[in-house]
């Protein structure tokens, strides 16, 4: 570790850096909880980045021409909040003082939509770094489609800690970023050598620089974290480097505290009154200085010169954009097409209407129909994605060439066998805002990407995940590839809409709603095996409401058979058999529980009246989510054990997913 000397602030820059160290120290001490140490160690870097190297306008946080900053080490949120305050994003000191409190714009970890200047919700380590690959790729792709215009050469800056680099998702994403040669991605590694449990050497002894060089990254070093001139020079070099860059910033956590600097004790919690007083004195403040004493009006005015710089950058960029639009008709047309989502929506809905007219009675796997839809919409909807090395099997193949270092204008992604990174990258693409990103794999492998999907849902990002091979009907590949709890597990993530369509019409209905109203993450659970057409005239509209009566005999008030996906056809067959015996039966297809639950009470009661107590649900997966629909008087037929190797139809029968078993259970209720 570099030996650091300490001199009290003598310049405006040094005073701003001292304030950026003292504010977190004071806030955490007053609150009794929070993370001051990392924010203190990062203060010089953050000052240089926000003060001179980041292209941003604090008065217009969403300016299209801005660089993007992602704090992957989200626990260091105070480092970001302090810069947003000092540079003029509208965040004030009293809001920082109330950090981590209910209802503030300064939550414990950065949250998209809560704080101006926050580009992404972060906290689970590695997610920000991985998403930044998607964000950088989307910006690179956009520039390629806009004739390589230098107006769209924005840089994505990321701060990641040792914990981020230890998480597997960062390895997956960094490997792919190197393969893609992303020239606009700079990851700054806060190389402080400390984790919560102590010195990182206890668990992290790899040669990180060599690892990133092997990925194809350029590695730069900032050995003295307090050398502002060196920081500025390295960041300029990083921006100018062709290909992704890792900047190793050798910070000291908690510096300049004498008691906690460079130790895990600086990671979280207050430093103690004596240490705080002594550290404030080392930073040039009186020992008893209050939070309001840490930033004078003169110093705040100096920090908010970033507003002047940002306005100049933005106005110049906007003028250059208008000049290029006026002088280059081809550029103007392409720029407009990338931003006119309403026109794309209209064209997509017309395509879906046309496809609905050509529906047949033939049995078709829902993965096949879904693939047809994706290919049909490829020219009208801003879809951009691919698969985790399974595009043919998951049926998401689209015409064109893949996105690559040599072809940044490519039509689709080859994510490789990197499910977790794939979902995180989709988050990053969605954050850029131009495309509706999609990824695909087998349903059984959805477990790999769940943390990224959860973060995407927290941010309400309209990502699409296509999961095929949705049940034990997969068959001979055996229990490792046969999902049991995955579909219900996806349904449990707040804000994630899971749709398990029963036939081609329900696939089309799903896409109609997805195009018309992108509400957040959408999961499609699709079959490998062919499924018969339900032949229901209400499928298109009913699917968009999440659940509907697919068939009924009489008033349907003797018994309701509920199902989703491939099991709806089983319910239909049994219902018709019961109907022939004089029972009033209704079949409720439930492609999306969350969509159904969001319908008004009147509609839900029309599908499942409270007086209709005889209810049986059947699905080739976990029984857990169905009990709220069948009640204590009803029954659920499902699978709560692992599958087996063998033909899919035999496994379904063995597990009780059959017409015979459903009819037996239904008749027992009727008796």
N, C-alpha and C positions, 0 to 999 in steps of 0.2 A: 504493500500500500504506500502511495506517495505521502511523504510527510508534509503536512499542511501548516503553514504559518498563519497567523491571524493578525490583521491590522484593522482598526476601526474604520468605518466608512469615511471616505474622503471625497467621493464623487457622487453625482446623482445616480449613476448606474449601481454603484456599490450600495447606496442608500436604499434603492428599490429592492435589491437582492436581500439586504438585511431585513427589510420589512417583510419580504416574502418568506423569510425564515421565522421571524418573530411572530407573525400573525397565527400560523398553525400552532406554534408552541403555546401561545397565550390562550387560544380558543380551546384546545384540548385540555389544558390545565384547568380552565374555568368549568368545563363541562364534566370532566372526570372520565371521558372516554373519547375515542377517535384515534386517528393516525397522523401524528405530526412528523415523525422521524423521516419518512421517505420524502415528504413535501419539503422539509428543510434541506435534505441532501440534493434535491433536484432544483432548488431555487435558482442558481446561476443559469442552468440550462434553460429552464422555463422562461427566465427573463430575456435571454437572447432570442429564443424561438419566437415568443409572442411580441417582443419589442422590435425585431428587425428582420427575421428570416421567414416567418410564416406570412403568406399572402392572405390577409383577412381584413375585413372591415367590421369592427365591433358594432357599428351602428346598423349594419345589415348582415346579421349572422348567416343568412342563407344565400348570400350572393353566389351566383352560379360559378363565377371564376375563381372562387377562393381555393386555397389549399384546404386539406382536411387534417384535423388532429384527433387522434384516438388515444385515450389514456387506457391502455390495456391493463396496467396496474391500477385498477380502479380504486383500491383502498387509499391511494394518494390523491383523492379527490380534492383535498384542500389546496394542493399545489395548483390545480386547475382553477378552482374557485378564486383563489387569490389573483391569478392573472386576469381572469374575467373581470374582477373588480378593478384592478389597477389600470387595465387598458380600456375600460369604458363600455362593457357589454350591458350595463344597466344593473348589474349586481352590486349591492352595497355592503359595507362592512358589517352592519347589524345582521344581515342575512347570513354572512359567514359565521358570525357569533352564534347563530341559532342552527348551525349545521347539524344534521342527523336528527332534527326535531320534526314532529308531524306537521305537514302542511307547508314546509319551507321549500324554496327553490334550491336548496343545498342539501340534498339527501346524502346519506352515508356513502353511497357509491354513485357515480354519475348516472343519470337517467335521461334518456332521450325525451324531449318534450317538456321536461321540468325546468331546465336551466338554459337560457340563451347561450349559444356557443358550445354546448355539448352535442357532439355528433353521433354518439352511440351510448347505450347503456352498457356499462362494464362492471366487473366485480369478480365473476368466476374467471380465474386466471387463464390466460391464453385465448379467450374468446375474442378480445379486441384485436389481438395480433392476427388471428386467423381471418376474422371478418375484413380486416384491412386489405388482405390479399384480394378479396372480391371487390372491395371499393376501388382499389388501385386498378384492377383489371377492367372494371366498368368504365372508369375514366379513360383508360388507355384505349378501350374498344370504341368509346364515343369519339375520341380524337381521330382514330383511324377511319371511322365512317364519315367524319367531317373533313376529309381530304388532308388529314394530318395538320390541321390548323394549329399554330402555336398558341392560340387563345385557349386551347384545351389541354395544356401540358401541366395541369395541376399536380402537385406532390401530395402524397399521403404520408404524414408524419405520425409515428407511433412511439409511445414510451411503454416499454415492457420490462418487467423485473425478472429476477431469477426464477420466481414461481411460474411466470408465464412461459419461460423457456423450458421448464421442466414438464409442463403439461404436454401430453401427447399430441393434442390438437395443433399446437404451434409447430411441432415437427412435421406433421402432415402438410400443413398449409405452407410452411417455409420451403419445404421440398418442392412443392408445386410452383411456388412463386419463382424459385430459381429456374425450374424447367421452362417457365413462361418468360423468363428474362424481363420481368416488369421493371421498366426504367424509372418509375415514378413512386417507388415505395422505399421509405427510409424508416427502419426500426431502430430506435435508440434503446439500447440495453442498459438499464440502470444496474450496473455491475457493482453493487455494494457488498456482495458476499454474505448477506444476512438473510435468513428466513426466520419464521416465528420460533422454531425450535433451536435456533442458534446459528453458528457458522455454517454456511452452505456447503462447506467442504465435507460435512458429515454425510451428505447425500448427493452432491453435485460436483464431481471432480473431472468431468469431461473437458476436453479442449473445445470450448464453445466456438471460438473463432475458426478453428479447423473444421468443425461441423458445418458452419455456415459457408465457408469457402467450398466445401465439398458439394453443397447444394447449388453452387453457382453464384453466390452472393459476393460482393465486395465488402471487406471488413476494414473499418477505420477506427482509430482509437483517440480518445480524449483522456489522457492519463491524469491530468490535473483538473479536477472538477471546478476549481475556482478561477481558472484562467479564461476570462471572458473572451479575450482575443482569439485564443485557440479554439474555443467552442464555436465562435462565429465562423472561423476559417474552415473548420471541419464540416459544419453544417452546409456551408456553401459548396464545398467539394462533394458532399453527399448528394445534394440536389443535382449537380452537374454530371454525376456518374451514370453511365449507361448500364442499367441492370439494378436489381434490388441491393440495398446497402444495409449492413448492420453496423451501427456506431456503438462501440463499447465505451460507455461513460462511467469512469471509475469514481463513483460518488462515495460519500461517507454518510451513512444514515445517521440522522440526529445531530449533525455537525452544526455549530461548534460547541455543543454541550460537553462539558468535561466529564460529567457523570455517566452519560448514556451514549455518547457519540461512538459509532462503529460497533454497537452491540445490539442483540435482539431485543433488549429492553426498550430500545427506541422505536420499535415497530408500532406498538399500540399503547394507549393509556397515557396519563399525565406523567410529566417528568419529576414532579415534586416542586414545592414552592421555592426551596433553596436553589435547586438547580435552575429553575426558570429564571429566578432573579439574577443569578450569576451569568446565565447565558444572555439575557437581555443586556446586561452591562457589557459583555464581550461584543455584542452587536451595536453598541454605541447608544443604548437607551438607559435611562435611570432604572434601577432595580425594581422600582415600584410603578413603572410605566403601565398605564392601562391600555386596553386595545385601541381606544380612540387616540392615544398618544403616539401610536406607532407609525401613522401616516399623516404628515402635515399636508395642508392644502397645496403648498408649493410642490411637494413630492408627488401628490396625486395628479397635479397638472402635468408634471413631467411624464408620468406613466401614461396619461391619456392623450399624449401626442400621437399615440397609436391610432386615434380616431382620425387625425389629419392625414397620416400616412395611408390608412386604410381607405379613406374617401378618395384620395388621389389615385390609388391603385384601381379602385372599383370604377370610377368615372372614366379613367383612361381605357380600361378593359371594355366597358360598355360602349364607348365611342368606337373603338376598334371593331367590335362585333357588328355594330350598325353599319360601319363602313364596308365590312366584308359582305354583309347581307345585301347591301345596295349595289356592290360592284361585281358580285359573283352569284348569278342566278342558280347555278347548280348547288353551291353551298347553301344558299337561302332555302332551296327546296328540301335539301336533306335535313337542315336544322329544324325547319318547320315540321317535317314528318316525325322527327324524334320527339317533338314536344307536343304534338297534337294527339293526345290520348283519346279524346272524345271521338274523333273521326275513326280511329282504330277500333274503338269499342263498337260503334255503329256497324262497321264492316264485319266485325267478328260475330255479332249477334245475327246478322243476315246470313252469314255462312252457316251458323249453327241451325238456324231455321231451315235452310236448304237441306242440311244433313238430316234433319228430323223427318223430312218428307220422303227420304229414301230408306228409312228403316225397314228391315225385313223381319220375317218370322224365324230366320235362321238362328241357330245357336252359335253364339260368338263369345269368346273370352272378353271380359271387360277391359283387360290390358290392350287387346287388339283395337277395340273401338276407341279407347283413349288415345292410342297412338295415331289413329286416323284423324282424330280431332286436333291433336297437336300439329300434325303436318298441315292440316287445312288452315289452321290459324296462324301458321308461321309467318305469313306475309302481312297479316292485318293486325295482330296483337304483338306488342313488344315482348315476346317470349325469348328468353335466352337461358340456356341451361344444358343439361346432359345427364350422364349417369356415372355411377361408381363402377365403371368397367362392365356395364350390363345393358348397354343401350338397345341391343337387338332383343334381348330377353324381356326387358321392361317396355319395349315398343316405343321408345322415345326418339328414335332415329329421325332426323330431319335432313333435307337436302343441303348441300354445300360443303364447306370445309371447316375443320376444327379451329378453334381459337388457339393461337400459339405465338411464340416469340417472333416467328417469321411471318405470321398472318394474324395480326391483332384485330383485323376486321372479321375474323372467323365466325361462322354461324352457330356453333355449338361448342360445348366443353367436353373434354376428356378429363374427368376428375381423377381417374385412377381409383385404386382400391383405398379410398380415403373418405369413408362415409361422414366422419365427424367434421373434417375440414370442408367437405362438400356443403354441408348445411350451414356452417359458419360463413363460407364464401357466399352462399346465397343471401345471407343477411347483409353482407357488405355490398353486394350488387343492388339489393333493394334499397339500401341507404342512399346510394347515388341517385336513384329516383327515376331513371329512364326506362328500365326494363322490369318485366315481371319474371323473376328468375325461377327456374325449376330444377330439381334434381331427382334422381331415382335410384332405387335399389330394391332388394327383396324385403318384404315386411319383417322377416326374422332379424334382419340386420339394422332395423331402425333403432335398436337399442344403442348402437354406436354413436348416433348423432343427437340423442335426446337433449343433452345440455345446450347445444346450439339452437335447437328448435325452441327450447324454453325461453332463451334470451330473445329470439326472434318474435315470439309471442308477446313477451313483455313489452317489446317495442312496437307491436301491432304491424309488423312488416308483412306485406302480401306475397310471401314466398309460397311456392307449390312443391309438395313432395309427393312423388308417385311411387307408391310401394305395391309391388306385385307379389304373386305367390302368397296370397293372403290367408291361407289356412292349411290344415293338415292334408288337404286335397293335393298339395304339392307331391305327396306320395313318396316315391322311391329314394329321394334325397335324404329322407329320414328326419328324426326329431330335431337335429341341429338346424334344419332349414324350415321347420314347420312352426309357424307362429301360434302361440296359445294366448299369452297375455298381452301381446304387443298392441293389438288393435284397441283393446280397452285401456291399455296404458297410455296410448296417444290421446284417447278421449278424456283422460284425466288431467291433461295439461290445460290450465286455464287459457282461454282465448284461442285454442287450436280447434279448428273445425275438421272433424274426421268424416269422410263420406265413403261408405262402402256400397257402391251401386249394385243392383241386382241384374241389370241387363243394359243393353246399348242405350235405350231411351233414358235410363237413369244417369248414364254417363253424360249424355247430352244435356240433361237437366242440370246436372252439377256444373258443367261449364257455363251454362247460361247464367247461373247465379254468380259464378266466379268472375265472369267478364263484367256483368252489370254492376256488381257490388263487391269489390275486393276488400274484405273485412279484416284480414290478418292471415296468418298461416293456414293453408288448406292442405290436408292430407287425403290422398286418394288411395283407398285400399282396394286393389284390383285382383281379379281372379286369373289364374293361369289356365284353368280348364274352361271349356265352352259352357255358356249358360243360356238356357232357353229364354226367348222373349216372354215377358209377362203379358203382353197383349193388352196392357191397361192404357186407356185413353188419358188417364189422369197422371201418368208417369212424369211427363215433362214438368208440369206445374207442381205436382205433389212433391217431387224430389227437391224442388227449390224451397219447400216449406219443411223439409227434413223428414217428415213422416206423413203418410196418407193412406186412405183405404184403397188398396189395389184391387180388391174383389170382394163381393158381398152377396150372400143369399138372404132373401127376406130383409128384415130390419137389422140383421147382424147382431142381435142382442143376446143370443144364447152363449156365444163364446167368441173370443178374439184370438187369432193366431198372429203373433208378432215375429218378424224376422228381418234380417238385413243381408245384403249380398247374395251369395249362392244359395242360401237357405230359404229365400222367399219362394222359389219355385217348389220347394218341398212343402211349404205351408199352403201354397195354392192347390197342390194336388190333394192334400189331406182335406182342405176346406171343401173342395168340390165333392169328395167322397162323403163328408158329413152332411153337406147340403142335400145330396141325393137321399139321405135318410131323414130328411125333414128338418134338420137343425138350421137355425138362422146364424150363419157364420160370417165373420168379417176377417179378411187378411189385411194386416197393417204392415206395409213396407216401411222400414225405418232406416233409410240410407244415412241420415245424419241426426244423431240424438241432439247435438247442440243446436242445430238449426230448428229442430222441432221444439226444443225447450224455449226458444226465443219467440215462438208464435204466441199470439194472444190466447188467453184462457178459453175464449169461446171456440176458437178453432181446435185447440187441443182437446176440449171436451167433446167436440163433434167426432173426432177420430177415436178417442178412448173415453166414452161416457163413464162417469163415476158409478153408475148403476150396473155397468157391465163388469161383473166381478170375476167371471171365468176367463182367465187369460193364460196363454202359454206362449213363451218366447223361445225361439230356437236360433242358435248361431254357433258356428264351428269355431268357438273360442271361449274365452273366460265368461263365466255366467254373471260376474259381479255387476256390470252396468245395467242389466236388465231388470233387476228386482224392483227398482223404483217404478217401473211401468206395470209389472204384473201384480204387485202387492202381496200381502200375506196369504190371500186365497189362491194365488196363481202358482205357476210352475215355470221353471227355466230349464231348458235342455241345452247343455253346452259342454265344453271340454275344459276341465281344470287340472288335467294331468298332461304330461308330455306325450307326443305322438309316437310313431314307430315307423320303421322302414317297410315299404310295401306299396302296392297300388293305392292311389288316393281314395278310390271308392270303397275299397275294403277297410281302410282306416276309418273313414267316416262312419261306416256301418258299425265297426267295432266300438266306436265312441258314442254310438246312439244318435248320430246325426242322420236320421233316416225317416222316410215316410211312415214306416211301420211303428217306430218308437213314438213319433209325434202323435200319430193317431191313437195309440194306446194311452198316452198321457192325457190327450184331449178328451177321450171318451170317459176316462176315469173322473175327470173334473165334471163332465156333464152328468155323470151318474150321481 
